[in-house]
Amino acid sequence: MTEEIVLLHVDETHVRPYQALRTTWAEVGDQKQVPSYGHHAHVSIFGAVDVQQGDVVFHRASSANALDFLRLLKEKYSDRFIVLVLDNARIHHANMVQAFLQSKEGDTFHFIFLPPYSPHLNPIERLWKWLKDEVIANILHKDQNDIAQSIARFEQHVLQHPDGVLRRIGCAA
């Protein structure tokens, strides 16, 4: 009996209201301004993308807890061996992650680490750019809840359009 494998590219990001001022159109002499309220509200998101199917898994977290995300992936792909392609962020090498991988609970995972400083090799980075372009570029969110609602709308769109995901991340056939 052969075990099915799912290959996922994973990463995490933090969506902050002040980090994405993008190029925009404005009348000559009328510079575009985006107000800021000075708070550092953010929403942390873990994500995984299947570059063959366009399937995406999102997990919003109040803090960078990778174990909750790994358990979510294990539940979603309970019938498969899960290969994760990821960067070398410290969170991916944390003692609690290593202990998880060495436990019975983590025996369905295999990590493939990308070379240092190579975000261009991880297609989910293009998904994060799309997210930030849609959710926060040139937009003022009044608070963390407002950011979360915008993210939820983006997630719903992405989950309903796997072909669009593949095109956007450069993995369409």
C-alpha positions in Angstrom: 0.0 0.0 0.0 1.4 3.4 -0.9 0.8 6.4 1.2 -0.4 9.6 -0.5 1.7 12.7 -0.1 0.7 16.3 -0.1 3.3 18.9 -0.8 2.6 22.3 0.9 4.5 25.5 0.8 4.1 27.2 4.2 4.9 30.5 5.8 3.5 33.0 8.3 2.9 36.7 8.0 1.8 39.6 10.1 -0.7 42.1 8.6 -0.2 45.5 10.0 -2.2 48.6 9.0 0.8 50.8 8.3 3.2 48.6 6.2 1.8 48.8 2.7 1.8 52.1 0.9 1.7 51.2 -2.7 1.8 53.1 -6.0 -1.5 54.8 -6.7 -3.0 57.4 -9.0 -3.7 60.9 -7.9 -4.3 64.2 -9.6 -1.3 66.3 -10.3 -0.5 68.4 -7.2 -2.8 66.3 -5.0 -0.6 63.7 -3.2 -2.4 60.6 -2.0 -2.4 60.4 1.8 -3.3 57.5 4.0 -3.9 58.4 7.6 -2.4 56.4 10.5 -3.6 56.2 14.0 -0.3 55.1 15.5 -1.3 51.8 17.0 0.6 48.6 16.2 -2.4 46.4 15.8 -1.7 43.3 13.7 -3.1 40.0 12.7 -0.8 37.0 12.4 -1.6 34.4 9.8 -0.1 31.0 9.1 -0.7 29.7 5.6 -0.1 26.7 3.4 -0.6 26.4 -0.4 -0.7 23.3 -2.5 0.9 24.4 -5.7 -0.6 21.6 -7.7 -4.3 22.0 -6.6 -4.4 25.7 -5.5 -5.8 24.5 -2.1 -4.9 27.0 0.6 -5.1 26.6 4.4 -5.2 29.7 6.6 -4.8 29.9 10.3 -5.0 33.1 12.2 -3.2 33.2 15.5 -2.9 35.7 18.3 0.8 34.7 18.6 3.2 32.7 16.4 2.3 29.2 17.7 3.3 26.8 14.9 2.0 23.8 16.7 -1.7 24.8 16.4 -1.1 25.2 12.6 0.6 21.9 12.3 -2.3 20.2 14.1 -4.7 21.9 11.7 -2.8 20.6 8.7 -2.7 17.1 10.2 -6.4 17.2 10.7 -7.1 18.5 7.2 -4.8 16.0 5.5 -5.3 13.1 8.0 -5.0 10.5 5.3 -1.7 11.8 3.8 1.9 12.2 4.6 2.6 16.0 4.7 5.7 17.5 3.2 6.2 21.1 4.1 8.5 23.5 2.2 9.4 26.4 4.4 12.0 29.0 5.2 14.6 28.9 7.9 12.7 31.2 10.4 13.6 30.5 14.0 10.0 29.4 14.7 10.4 26.4 12.4 13.4 25.2 14.4 12.0 25.9 17.8 12.4 23.2 20.5 8.6 22.7 20.7 8.4 22.2 16.9 11.3 19.7 17.0 9.7 17.9 19.9 6.4 17.7 18.0 8.1 16.3 14.9 9.8 13.6 17.0 6.6 12.6 18.7 4.0 10.2 17.4 1.8 13.2 16.6 4.4 14.6 14.2 5.4 11.4 12.4 3.2 12.4 9.4 5.4 15.4 8.6 8.6 16.0 6.8 10.2 19.5 6.5 12.2 20.7 3.5 14.0 23.9 4.3 14.7 26.5 1.6 18.1 28.2 1.5 18.5 31.3 3.6 17.3 34.6 2.1 15.3 32.9 -0.7 11.7 34.1 -0.4 11.5 34.0 -4.2 11.5 30.2 -4.0 8.4 30.0 -1.8 5.2 30.6 -3.8 3.2 31.4 -0.7 5.2 34.7 -0.5 3.3 35.7 -3.6 0.0 34.9 -1.8 1.0 37.1 1.1 1.8 40.0 -1.4 -1.6 39.5 -2.9 -3.2 39.5 0.5 -1.5 42.8 1.5 -2.2 44.4 -1.9 -5.9 43.6 -1.4 -6.3 44.1 2.4 -4.0 46.9 3.5 -2.5 48.7 0.5 -3.4 52.4 0.8 -6.2 51.6 3.3 -6.7 52.8 6.8 -8.2 50.1 9.1 -9.6 51.6 12.3 -8.6 48.6 14.5 -7.5 45.0 14.6 -11.0 43.8 14.1 -11.4 45.8 10.9 -8.1 44.2 9.6 -9.4 40.8 10.6 -12.7 41.3 8.7 -10.8 42.4 5.6 -8.6 39.3 5.8 -11.6 37.1 6.2 -13.1 38.5 3.0 -9.8 37.8 1.2 -9.6 34.3 2.6 -13.1 33.5 1.4 -12.3 34.7 -2.1 -9.1 32.6 -2.2 -10.7 29.5 -0.9 -13.4 29.7 -3.6 -10.9 30.3 -6.5 -8.1 27.7 -6.5 -7.4 28.3 -10.2 -7.0 32.0 -9.5 -4.6 31.1 -6.6 -2.4 29.0 -9.0 -2.3 31.9 -11.6 -1.5 34.5 -8.9 1.3 32.5 -7.4 2.8 31.6 -10.8 2.0 27.9 -10.6 -0.8 27.6 -13.2 -0.5 24.9 -15.8 
